[in-house]
Amino acid sequence: MEELKNKDLKRFIEYLNTQNISENTKKNYITMLESFLNFVNGKITVDSVKRWLDYIRNNYKHTAWRQYFVPLRSFLQRFYPTVFSEVVEDLKVPYKKADYEMISYLDFWKLYRAAEKMAQKGNEKYVLLVGLAGIIGLKSGDIVNLKGTDIKDGKIYVRAENLVYDILPPLDKWLEKYEGKNVYLISTADGKPVKPSYLALMLRGLQKKVDIKLNKPLSVEILRNVAVGKQVIAQPSLPYVMDLFKYNSTKTIEDIARYIAENGDLRTILSIEVVDDLAPVIEFFNKLSIPIRKIDNAYIVSRTVYIKKGEKFSRLNTIFVVRNIDEWQEFIESLGYETKRKPNENYFLVLVEKLRVAFVEYEEV
C-alpha cells in the first residue's frame, strides 16, 4: 500500500501546485492528506474514509475538524469522485457562527488620523500598523516580517504567502522611504522584528486614545476586516474578494458583507445611468427576471441606479449610500471638500472636478 499512498500524495501535490493558494495553505493541505493516507494505509474506500472521519470527530474538537476535512474533500472530489459522492454529507463541517467584531469606516479613519498625528511627531509605527492592516489588509504575521526590501514600485510582496498587494493612499507616503531598504518596518530598538503580541499591545494603546465602541480589544484582525469590507463594497463578486485575501471559503466574506448590510456606515456605492424613458428599461430587466429595487424616483439593478432625465439625482455620477449622514458630511468636509446640503435633507452633494457625487442616507437599500 506504500506505493499507492505515495502515488496519491504525489498527484495531490501536483494538483496543489496548479492552484493559486499560499505556501502555508499548501503545506497544511499536504500534511492533513498525509495523515489521512497513513491512517487508511493508502486504501481509499467509503469505509476507510468514514473510519477516518470518525477518528477525527472523536479525538478533536469540532473547531478543528475543518482543517482536516477541507483538504480531504478537495482530494477525493478530484481523484476519487465515486467515494466522494458517498461521503460528501459526512464531510460537511457544522459552522459555528463567527462573532465578527468590526469597526465602521468612519471609526477606522479616526484611528488612522490619531496614528498619523503620532507619526508626524516622529513615531511612525502606529500609522504603519493601522495602514498595513486596515488599508492593505495584511495579517499580523505578514506585518511583523515585512521589510523595505518587500516594497517595490508601489506594491508589497508577501513572499511567505506568495501574495502581492497594491499600496494605497494615504499609506503610500509613509512607505516610500522604506522601499528597498533591508530593515523591518516595525521593529525593536535594535532593529529586530517584533512579535505579533506586540502589535496587539500597540493597538490597545491606540484604542484608549480614540473614542470608538468595541466589545473586544482592537486587533489586527478587526482592522483587516475593514480592508476586506472595502473590497466587498467595491467588488460585486465575493469569490473575487475571497481569492484576493486567500480565504479558503466565502464564509468570512459573507459575515463581513452581512455586517455591512446591518451595521456598516458605508453600505454601497451606486453608479447612475440616466435614460429618457424608464419603461423599456424596466421591461427589459423584468423579462430577464433580474431583480429591480425602487427607491423614490430611482430603479436599482445590481449596483446601477436608473433615473429618468430631469429627475432628482439625474445630474449626478455616483451615489454613496451611508448611515450617519451628519458624521459623513463632517468627515468629507474635514478632507477639504465643499459640500452642499439643504436643511433636513437626507443627502449632501460634493463636486470633484466634473464628478458629481451624492452621499445619501437610505435604510431600504
C-alpha positions as CSV (number, residue, x, y, z in Angstrom):
1,M,0.0,0.0,0.0
2,E,3.0,2.3,0.4
3,E,3.3,2.7,-3.3
4,L,-0.4,3.7,-3.7
5,K,0.0,6.1,-0.8
6,N,3.0,7.8,-2.3
7,K,1.3,7.9,-5.7
8,D,-1.8,9.6,-4.3
9,L,0.2,12.1,-2.3
10,K,2.3,13.0,-5.4
11,R,-0.9,13.5,-7.5
12,F,-2.3,15.8,-4.9
13,I,0.8,17.9,-4.6
14,E,1.0,18.3,-8.4
15,Y,-2.7,19.4,-8.3
16,L,-2.0,21.9,-5.5
17,N,0.9,23.4,-7.4
18,T,-1.6,24.4,-10.1
19,Q,-3.8,26.2,-7.6
20,N,-3.5,29.9,-6.6
21,I,-3.1,29.3,-2.9
22,S,-0.5,30.4,-0.4
23,E,2.5,28.2,0.6
24,N,1.3,27.9,4.1
25,T,-2.1,26.6,3.0
26,K,-0.4,24.2,0.6
27,K,1.8,22.8,3.4
28,N,-1.3,22.4,5.6
29,Y,-3.2,20.5,2.9
30,I,-0.3,18.2,2.3
31,T,0.2,17.4,6.0
32,M,-3.5,16.8,6.5
33,L,-3.7,14.4,3.5
34,E,-0.6,12.6,4.5
35,S,-2.1,11.9,8.0
36,F,-5.2,10.5,6.3
37,L,-3.3,8.3,3.9
38,N,-1.2,6.9,6.8
39,F,-4.4,6.2,8.7
40,V,-6.0,4.2,5.9
41,N,-2.7,2.8,4.8
42,G,-3.3,4.0,1.2
43,K,-6.6,2.1,0.9
44,I,-9.2,4.6,-0.1
45,T,-12.8,3.3,0.2
46,V,-16.0,4.7,1.5
47,D,-15.5,2.6,4.7
48,S,-11.9,3.8,5.3
49,V,-12.9,7.4,4.8
50,K,-15.7,7.1,7.2
51,R,-13.4,5.5,9.8
52,W,-11.0,8.4,9.4
53,L,-13.8,10.9,9.9
54,D,-15.0,9.1,13.0
55,Y,-11.4,9.2,14.3
56,I,-11.2,13.0,13.8
57,R,-14.6,13.6,15.4
58,N,-13.8,11.5,18.4
59,N,-10.3,13.0,19.0
60,Y,-10.6,16.6,18.1
61,K,-12.9,19.5,18.9
62,H,-15.3,20.5,16.1
63,T,-13.5,23.8,15.6
64,A,-10.5,21.7,14.3
65,W,-12.5,19.5,12.0
66,R,-12.4,21.9,9.1
67,Q,-8.6,21.8,8.7
68,Y,-8.8,18.0,8.3
69,F,-12.0,17.8,6.2
70,V,-11.3,20.6,3.6
71,P,-8.1,19.1,2.2
72,L,-9.7,15.6,2.1
73,R,-12.7,16.9,0.4
74,S,-10.6,18.6,-2.3
75,F,-8.5,15.4,-2.8
76,L,-11.5,13.0,-3.0
77,Q,-13.5,15.2,-5.3
78,R,-10.7,15.3,-7.8
79,F,-9.2,11.9,-7.6
80,Y,-11.9,9.6,-6.1
81,P,-15.2,11.1,-7.2
82,T,-17.2,7.9,-6.6
83,V,-16.0,7.7,-3.0
84,F,-16.6,11.5,-2.6
85,S,-20.2,11.2,-3.7
86,E,-20.8,8.6,-1.0
87,V,-19.2,10.6,1.8
88,V,-19.9,14.2,0.8
89,E,-22.5,14.7,3.6
90,D,-20.1,13.3,6.2
91,L,-17.5,15.8,5.1
92,K,-19.7,18.8,5.9
93,V,-18.4,20.8,8.9
94,P,-21.0,22.4,11.2
95,Y,-20.3,26.1,11.1
96,K,-20.2,27.9,14.4
97,K,-21.4,31.4,13.7
98,A,-18.4,33.7,13.8
99,D,-18.7,36.6,16.2
100,Y,-17.0,39.1,14.0
101,E,-16.1,42.3,15.6
102,M,-15.8,45.2,13.1
103,I,-15.5,48.9,13.2
104,S,-17.1,51.4,10.9
105,Y,-15.5,53.2,8.0
106,L,-15.5,56.5,9.9
107,D,-14.1,54.9,13.1
108,F,-11.3,53.5,11.1
109,W,-10.3,56.9,9.9
110,K,-10.5,58.3,13.4
111,L,-7.9,55.6,14.3
112,Y,-5.8,56.3,11.3
113,R,-5.7,60.1,11.9
114,A,-4.7,59.6,15.5
115,A,-1.9,57.3,14.3
116,E,-0.9,59.8,11.7
117,K,-0.6,62.6,14.3
118,M,1.8,60.4,16.2
119,A,3.8,59.8,13.0
120,Q,4.1,63.5,12.4
121,K,5.7,63.7,15.9
122,G,8.2,61.0,15.0
123,N,6.5,57.7,16.0
124,E,5.6,56.1,12.7
125,K,5.0,52.6,14.0
126,Y,1.3,53.2,14.6
127,V,0.4,54.6,11.3
128,L,2.2,51.8,9.5
129,L,0.4,49.2,11.6
130,V,-3.1,50.7,11.2
131,G,-2.5,51.3,7.4
132,L,-1.0,47.9,6.7
133,A,-3.8,46.1,8.4
134,G,-6.8,48.3,7.7
135,I,-6.0,49.7,4.2
136,I,-3.8,47.0,2.7
137,G,-5.3,44.0,4.6
138,L,-2.1,42.3,5.9
139,K,-2.2,39.8,8.7
140,S,-0.1,40.0,11.9
141,G,2.5,37.5,10.7
142,D,2.8,39.5,7.4
143,I,3.3,42.8,9.2
144,V,6.0,41.7,11.7
145,N,8.0,40.1,8.9
146,L,7.6,43.0,6.4
147,K,10.9,44.7,5.3
148,G,11.7,47.5,3.0
149,T,13.1,45.0,0.5
150,D,9.5,43.7,0.2
151,I,8.3,47.0,-1.2
152,K,8.8,47.8,-4.9
153,D,7.1,50.1,-7.5
154,G,4.0,50.7,-5.4
155,K,3.5,47.1,-4.3
156,I,4.1,45.0,-1.2
157,Y,5.3,41.5,-1.8
158,V,4.4,39.0,1.0
159,R,6.9,36.3,-0.1
160,A,5.9,33.7,2.5
161,E,2.3,33.7,1.2
162,N,3.3,34.4,-2.5
163,L,0.9,37.4,-2.5
164,V,1.2,40.9,-3.9
165,Y,-0.7,43.9,-2.7
166,D,-1.1,47.4,-4.2
167,I,0.0,50.2,-1.8
168,L,-3.0,52.6,-1.5
169,P,-3.1,56.2,-0.4
170,P,-2.7,57.7,2.1
171,L,-0.3,55.0,3.4
172,D,1.9,55.3,0.4
173,K,3.6,58.5,1.7
174,W,4.7,56.7,4.8
175,L,6.1,53.7,3.0
176,E,8.1,55.5,0.3
177,K,11.3,56.0,2.4
178,Y,11.4,52.2,3.3
179,E,11.4,50.9,-0.3
180,G,14.4,48.7,-1.0
181,K,15.9,49.0,2.5
182,N,16.9,45.9,4.4
183,V,15.0,47.0,7.6
184,Y,11.9,45.8,9.3
185,L,9.1,48.3,9.1
186,I,8.0,47.7,12.6
187,S,11.0,46.7,14.8
188,T,12.5,46.7,18.2
189,A,15.1,49.4,19.2
190,D,17.9,47.1,17.9
191,G,16.2,46.6,14.6
192,K,14.8,43.1,15.2
193,P,11.2,42.1,14.2
194,V,8.5,42.5,16.9
195,K,6.2,39.7,17.9
196,P,2.5,39.7,16.9
197,S,1.6,40.1,20.5
198,Y,3.4,43.5,20.5
199,L,1.1,44.7,17.7
200,A,-1.9,43.8,19.9
201,L,-0.4,45.9,22.7
202,M,0.1,48.8,20.3
203,L,-3.5,48.7,19.1
204,R,-4.9,48.6,22.7
205,G,-2.9,51.7,23.5
206,L,-4.2,53.4,20.4
207,Q,-7.8,52.4,21.2
208,K,-7.6,54.2,24.5
209,K,-6.7,57.4,22.6
210,V,-9.7,57.2,20.3
211,D,-13.3,57.1,21.2
212,I,-14.7,54.1,19.4
213,K,-17.1,51.4,20.6
214,L,-15.8,47.9,20.6
215,N,-16.8,44.8,22.6
216,K,-13.3,43.3,22.1
217,P,-9.8,44.9,22.3
218,L,-8.8,46.4,19.0
219,S,-6.8,43.9,17.0
220,V,-5.1,43.4,13.6
221,E,-7.9,41.1,12.6
222,I,-10.5,43.7,13.3
223,L,-8.6,46.2,11.2
224,R,-8.1,43.7,8.5
225,N,-11.9,43.2,8.3
226,V,-12.1,46.9,7.4
227,A,-9.8,46.3,4.3
228,V,-11.9,43.2,3.4
229,G,-15.1,45.2,3.9
230,K,-14.0,47.9,1.5
231,Q,-13.4,45.3,-1.2
232,V,-16.8,43.8,-0.6
233,I,-18.3,47.2,-1.2
234,A,-16.2,47.8,-4.3
235,Q,-16.4,44.4,-5.9
236,P,-19.6,42.6,-6.8
237,S,-18.0,39.1,-6.6
238,L,-17.5,37.6,-3.2
239,P,-15.3,34.8,-4.7
240,Y,-13.0,37.5,-6.1
241,V,-12.6,39.1,-2.6
242,M,-12.1,35.6,-1.2
243,D,-9.3,34.9,-3.7
244,L,-7.7,38.4,-3.1
245,F,-7.2,37.7,0.6
246,K,-6.7,34.0,0.1
247,Y,-9.6,32.7,2.3
248,N,-10.5,29.0,1.9
249,S,-14.2,29.8,1.7
250,T,-16.6,32.7,1.4
251,K,-17.7,32.3,5.0
252,T,-15.7,35.2,6.4
253,I,-16.6,37.4,3.4
254,E,-20.3,36.6,3.9
255,D,-20.1,37.6,7.6
256,I,-18.4,40.9,6.7
257,A,-21.0,41.6,3.9
258,R,-23.8,40.9,6.4
259,Y,-22.2,43.3,8.9
260,I,-22.0,46.0,6.2
261,A,-25.7,45.4,5.4
262,E,-26.8,45.5,9.0
263,N,-24.4,47.9,10.7
264,G,-21.9,49.4,8.2
265,D,-21.9,53.2,7.9
266,L,-20.7,52.9,4.2
267,R,-23.2,50.5,2.8
268,T,-22.8,50.5,-1.0
269,I,-21.7,52.7,-3.9
270,L,-24.0,53.1,-6.9
271,S,-23.3,54.4,-10.4
272,I,-26.0,56.4,-12.1
273,E,-27.4,55.8,-15.6
274,V,-29.8,58.5,-17.0
275,V,-32.4,57.4,-19.5
276,D,-35.1,59.3,-21.5
277,D,-37.8,56.6,-20.7
278,L,-37.7,54.2,-17.8
279,A,-40.5,52.0,-19.0
280,P,-38.5,50.0,-21.6
281,V,-35.6,49.7,-19.2
282,I,-37.8,48.2,-16.5
283,E,-39.5,45.9,-19.0
284,F,-36.1,44.6,-20.2
285,F,-34.9,43.6,-16.7
286,N,-38.4,42.2,-15.9
287,K,-38.3,39.9,-19.0
288,L,-34.9,38.6,-17.8
289,S,-36.3,38.2,-14.3
290,I,-33.5,40.4,-12.9
291,P,-34.5,41.9,-9.5
292,I,-35.2,45.6,-9.5
293,R,-35.5,47.8,-6.4
294,K,-37.4,51.0,-6.5
295,I,-36.2,53.8,-4.2
296,D,-38.0,57.1,-4.6
297,N,-37.8,58.0,-8.3
298,A,-34.9,55.6,-9.0
299,Y,-34.7,52.0,-10.0
300,I,-31.7,50.0,-8.8
301,V,-30.4,46.9,-10.7
302,S,-27.3,45.4,-9.1
303,R,-25.1,48.5,-8.4
304,T,-26.5,50.8,-11.0
305,V,-29.3,53.4,-10.5
306,Y,-31.5,54.1,-13.5
307,I,-33.1,57.6,-13.3
308,K,-35.2,59.5,-15.8
309,K,-33.6,62.6,-17.3
310,G,-34.6,65.7,-15.3
311,E,-35.5,63.8,-12.1
312,K,-33.8,64.1,-8.8
313,F,-30.1,62.9,-8.8
314,S,-30.2,62.7,-12.6
315,R,-27.3,65.1,-12.9
316,L,-25.1,63.1,-10.6
317,N,-22.5,60.4,-11.5
318,T,-22.3,58.4,-8.2
319,I,-24.2,57.8,-5.0
320,F,-22.7,56.7,-1.8
321,V,-25.3,55.0,0.4
322,V,-24.4,55.7,4.0
323,R,-25.6,55.7,7.6
324,N,-24.9,58.7,10.0
325,I,-25.2,61.3,7.3
326,D,-24.1,64.2,9.6
327,E,-20.9,62.4,10.5
328,W,-20.2,61.7,6.9
329,Q,-20.7,65.3,5.9
330,E,-18.3,66.4,8.7
331,F,-15.7,63.8,7.5
332,I,-15.9,64.8,3.9
333,E,-15.5,68.5,4.8
334,S,-12.5,67.6,7.0
335,L,-10.8,66.2,3.9
336,G,-11.1,69.7,2.3
337,Y,-14.2,69.2,0.1
338,E,-17.1,71.6,0.0
339,T,-20.5,70.1,0.5
340,K,-24.0,71.3,-0.4
341,R,-27.0,70.4,1.7
342,K,-30.4,71.9,2.4
343,P,-31.9,71.8,5.9
344,N,-33.5,68.5,6.8
345,E,-32.3,66.8,3.6
346,N,-31.1,63.2,3.9
347,Y,-28.3,63.8,1.5
348,F,-25.5,66.2,0.6
349,L,-23.6,66.8,-2.7
350,V,-19.9,67.0,-3.5
351,L,-18.3,68.3,-6.7
352,V,-14.9,66.8,-7.5
353,E,-13.8,68.2,-10.9
354,K,-16.6,67.1,-13.2
355,L,-17.6,64.2,-10.9
356,R,-20.9,65.0,-9.1
357,V,-21.4,62.8,-6.0
358,A,-24.2,62.4,-3.5
359,F,-24.0,60.9,-0.1
360,V,-27.5,59.6,0.8
361,E,-28.8,58.1,3.9
362,Y,-31.2,55.3,2.9
363,E,-32.3,52.5,5.1
364,E,-34.0,50.5,2.4
365,V,-31.0,49.9,0.1
